[in-house]
Amino acid sequence: MQTRHFLSLLDLTGEELRSLLEHAIDVKLKLQQGIAHTPLAGKVLAMIFEKSSTRTRVSFEAGMSQLGGHAMFLSPRDIQLGRGEPVEDSARVISSMVDAVMIRTFGHDRLETFASASSKPVINALTDKLHPCQLLADMQTWFECRGDIKGATVAWIGDGNNMCQSYINAARQFDFQLNIACPAGYEPNADMLDAAGDRVRIMHDPAAAAEDANLLVTDVWASMGQEQEQQERMQVFESFQVNAQLMQLADKDALFMHCLPAHRGEEVTAAVIDGAQSVVWQEAENRLHAQKALLEFLIVGAN
C-alpha cells in the first residue's frame, strides 16, 4: 500500500475529508459513551516538536493512547534532526522504527524533505505555511453545529498566515466562499490564492468581509517567531479586531472560531470569544477527535 502523508488538506480528496470528519464525530461519540476503540494497539507515533505547543502535544499524545497506541515525544534536545545528519537520513531511520511521524516545525520545506524520505505516514502538525490539523478540527466543529459547510461564507479577519492559508485550501476542498480581510502587505501566498480562483476574495475592510458571513475566524496578530514585530503589528492590525460590532454584520446565526491561544483585547474581544456565538472550546477539543480519525486513516486505512 502506498504511503499517504498529510502535509496539506490537498493531500486528501474532498470525499476523503468528509468521510474522515464523519468518522471523527463517531470516534468522539464512542469516547463520550465509554466505548473502547483501540484500532492502533501496538502502533507508535513519533512526535517531533521543533516548535512548542499545548494543544498539539496533548491532543496527539492523548489520542494515540485512547486508540491503543503509544506516542513518543521528541524535542530538538532529544534528536539530531538536520544537525550533523541530513533530514532525509533521519527520516529513513525514524520511519523504520515507528508507524507514523508527526512534525511541528517552522519551514514547510523541512517537512516536505522529511516526508519524501519517510516510509511511514507523515503528519503536518504546523509549519509556517500551513496548519491542516487545525482545519480538520474547525470543519468538524462546523459540521457538528451546522451540517455541511458547502456553500457557506467564511470571513477570515487578520494576518494572511498559516491558518489563513489553510482556510484557502479548505475553501477549495469543502466548497465554501472565503472572504479574507487583512492589511495591505499581509496577504497570503499569491500562488495559493490563484489556485483557489473565485472561491477566495481578498479585502482590506473587515466589515466588508464579515457582512452576512456564516463563520468568522481570526488568529493572533504576531505568531511564534514574530515577537520582534509585536508592537508594529499591534498598530497595523488595530482595525482588524473581531468585536461585537463586527459580529453584528455577520449572519445572525454566525459562529466564531479561533485556533488559540487568544489574546483578549487584541485580535478578539472577551465579549466575542466568551460569548454565545463562540465555539472555540468545542473547536479546541475537536483537535483530539479529528486527529484520532486522521491517525486511523493514515496508519490502518480506516474510514
C-alpha positions in Angstrom: 0.0 0.0 0.0 1.3 3.4 -1.0 2.3 5.6 2.0 -0.1 8.5 2.4 1.1 11.8 4.0 -1.0 14.6 5.4 1.1 17.8 4.8 -1.9 19.7 3.4 -5.6 19.4 3.1 -4.9 18.9 -0.6 -3.3 15.5 0.2 -6.8 14.1 0.7 -9.8 14.4 -1.7 -12.9 16.3 -0.6 -14.7 13.0 -0.3 -12.0 11.5 1.9 -12.0 14.6 4.1 -15.8 14.5 4.6 -15.6 10.7 5.4 -12.8 11.4 7.9 -14.9 14.1 9.7 -17.8 11.7 9.9 -15.5 9.2 11.5 -14.1 11.8 13.9 -17.6 12.6 15.1 -18.3 8.9 15.6 -14.9 8.4 17.4 -15.9 11.4 19.7 -19.3 9.8 20.5 -17.6 6.4 21.3 -15.3 8.2 23.8 -18.2 10.1 25.4 -20.1 6.8 25.8 -17.1 5.0 27.3 -16.9 2.6 24.3 -13.3 1.3 23.8 -11.9 2.0 20.3 -8.4 0.7 20.0 -7.5 0.1 16.4 -3.9 1.3 16.8 -2.9 -1.2 19.5 0.8 -1.8 19.3 1.3 1.2 17.0 3.8 4.0 17.7 3.6 7.7 16.7 6.8 9.7 16.8 6.1 13.4 17.6 8.8 15.8 16.5 8.5 19.2 18.1 10.8 21.9 16.8 8.1 24.4 17.7 6.4 24.2 21.1 2.6 23.7 21.6 0.0 22.9 24.2 -3.0 21.6 22.1 -0.9 19.7 19.6 1.1 17.7 22.1 -1.9 16.9 24.4 -4.2 16.0 21.6 -1.9 13.7 19.7 -0.5 12.0 22.8 -3.9 11.5 24.4 -5.3 10.4 21.0 -2.7 7.7 20.4 -3.3 6.4 24.0 -7.0 6.3 23.5 -6.6 4.4 20.2 -4.5 1.8 22.0 -1.1 3.0 20.7 1.8 5.0 22.1 3.2 8.5 21.3 6.9 9.3 21.6 7.7 13.0 22.3 10.9 14.1 20.6 12.2 17.7 21.2 15.2 19.4 19.4 17.2 18.4 22.5 16.4 14.8 22.0 17.3 14.2 18.4 19.8 15.5 15.8 17.3 16.3 13.0 19.2 18.2 10.4 22.1 18.8 12.7 25.1 16.6 11.7 22.8 14.3 9.7 20.7 15.1 6.7 17.0 15.3 7.3 16.4 12.6 4.7 18.7 10.2 6.7 16.9 10.9 9.9 13.6 10.3 8.2 14.7 6.9 6.9 15.8 5.8 10.3 12.9 7.1 12.4 10.2 5.9 10.0 11.7 2.4 10.0 11.0 2.2 13.7 7.5 3.7 14.1 4.2 3.6 12.4 3.7 7.4 11.7 5.5 10.7 12.3 4.0 14.0 13.4 6.1 17.1 12.9 5.6 20.6 14.2 8.3 22.9 12.8 8.9 26.2 11.1 9.9 25.8 7.5 7.4 23.8 5.3 10.2 22.7 3.1 11.8 20.8 6.0 8.6 18.9 6.5 8.4 18.0 2.8 12.0 16.9 2.8 11.3 14.5 5.7 8.2 13.2 4.1 10.0 12.5 0.8 12.3 10.0 2.5 9.9 8.6 5.1 8.5 5.1 4.6 5.6 5.8 7.0 2.9 8.5 7.0 4.0 12.0 8.0 1.5 14.5 9.5 1.9 18.2 9.4 1.2 19.4 12.9 2.0 23.0 11.9 4.6 24.8 9.7 4.9 28.5 8.9 2.9 27.8 5.7 0.0 25.5 6.8 -1.8 24.1 9.8 -4.1 21.5 8.3 -4.9 19.5 11.5 -6.5 22.7 13.0 -8.7 22.9 9.9 -9.9 19.3 10.5 -11.0 20.4 14.0 -12.6 23.6 12.7 -14.5 21.8 10.0 -15.6 19.0 12.4 -16.9 21.8 14.7 -18.9 23.4 11.9 -20.3 20.0 10.8 -21.4 19.3 14.4 -23.1 22.7 14.8 -24.4 23.5 11.3 -24.1 20.5 9.0 -22.1 20.6 5.7 -20.2 23.8 5.1 -20.6 23.7 1.3 -22.0 27.0 0.0 -21.4 28.9 3.3 -19.4 32.1 3.6 -16.4 32.2 5.9 -14.7 35.5 6.9 -11.0 35.4 7.9 -10.1 38.5 9.7 -6.4 39.3 10.3 -3.0 38.1 9.1 -2.5 36.0 5.9 -0.7 33.4 7.9 -0.5 29.6 8.0 -4.1 29.4 9.4 -5.4 31.8 6.7 -3.6 29.7 4.0 -5.1 26.5 5.4 -8.6 28.1 5.1 -7.8 28.8 1.5 -7.2 25.1 0.9 -10.3 24.3 3.0 -12.4 26.6 0.7 -11.3 24.5 -2.3 -11.8 21.1 -0.6 -15.1 21.8 1.1 -16.5 24.2 -1.5 -17.3 27.4 0.5 -16.7 31.1 -0.1 -13.8 32.6 1.8 -13.5 36.4 2.4 -10.1 37.4 3.6 -9.7 40.8 5.3 -6.1 41.6 6.0 -4.0 44.8 6.0 -2.2 45.6 2.8 1.1 43.8 2.7 -0.1 41.0 4.9 -1.9 39.0 2.2 -1.5 35.2 2.0 0.6 33.4 -0.6 -0.2 34.6 -4.1 0.1 31.2 -5.7 -2.4 29.7 -3.3 -4.8 32.5 -4.0 -4.5 31.9 -7.7 -5.1 28.2 -7.3 -8.3 28.9 -5.3 -9.8 31.0 -8.0 -13.1 32.6 -7.3 -13.5 30.6 -4.1 -11.4 33.3 -2.3 -11.7 37.1 -2.2 -9.1 39.4 -0.7 -10.4 42.5 1.0 -8.8 45.1 3.2 -12.0 46.0 5.1 -13.1 43.7 7.9 -16.7 45.0 7.7 -17.0 44.1 4.0 -15.6 40.6 4.7 -17.9 40.0 7.7 -21.1 41.1 6.0 -23.6 38.2 6.1 -20.8 35.7 6.8 -21.7 32.4 8.4 -18.4 32.0 10.2 -15.8 34.5 11.5 -12.3 33.3 12.2 -9.2 35.0 13.4 -5.8 34.3 15.0 -3.1 36.2 16.9 -1.6 39.1 15.1 2.0 38.1 15.9 2.7 34.3 15.6 5.5 32.4 17.3 8.8 33.7 15.8 7.3 37.2 15.1 7.6 38.5 18.6 10.0 41.3 17.5 7.2 42.6 15.2 4.6 42.7 18.0 4.4 46.4 18.5 4.4 47.2 14.8 1.7 44.6 14.2 -0.4 45.9 17.0 -0.7 49.2 15.1 -1.1 47.7 11.7 -3.9 45.3 12.8 -5.7 47.6 15.2 -8.8 48.0 13.0 -8.9 44.2 12.3 -10.2 43.2 15.8 -13.2 40.8 15.9 -15.6 42.6 18.2 -19.4 42.8 18.8 -19.8 45.4 16.1 -18.2 43.1 13.5 -20.2 40.1 14.6 -23.4 42.1 14.2 -22.6 42.5 10.5 -22.4 38.7 10.0 -25.4 36.4 9.7 -27.5 36.3 12.9 -26.5 32.6 13.4 -22.8 33.1 12.6 -20.2 31.2 14.6 -16.8 32.5 15.8 -13.7 30.4 15.8 -10.1 30.9 17.0 -7.3 28.2 17.0 -6.0 29.5 20.3 -4.1 30.7 22.3 -6.0 34.0 22.1 -5.1 37.5 23.2 -8.3 39.0 24.5 -8.4 42.7 23.8 -6.2 42.4 20.7 -7.4 40.2 17.8 -10.7 39.5 19.6 -12.7 41.0 22.4 -13.5 39.0 25.5 -17.2 39.5 24.8 -16.9 37.7 21.5 -14.6 34.8 22.4 -16.5 34.1 25.6 -19.9 34.9 24.0 -22.8 32.7 22.9 -21.6 32.6 19.2 -18.1 31.3 20.1 -17.3 27.6 19.7 -13.6 27.9 20.5 -13.7 25.3 23.3 -15.5 22.7 21.2 -13.1 23.6 18.3 -10.1 23.0 20.6 -11.4 19.7 21.9 -12.0 18.5 18.3 -8.3 18.6 17.7 -8.3 15.3 19.7 -11.1 13.6 17.8 -10.2 14.8 14.3 -6.6 13.7 14.7 -7.6 10.3 16.0 -9.6 9.8 12.8 -6.6 11.0 10.8 -4.2 8.7 12.5 -6.6 5.7 11.8 -6.9 6.7 8.2 -3.2 7.0 7.6 -1.9 4.1 9.7 -4.6 1.4 9.2 -6.6 2.8 6.3 -9.8 3.3 8.4 -12.8 5.3 7.5 
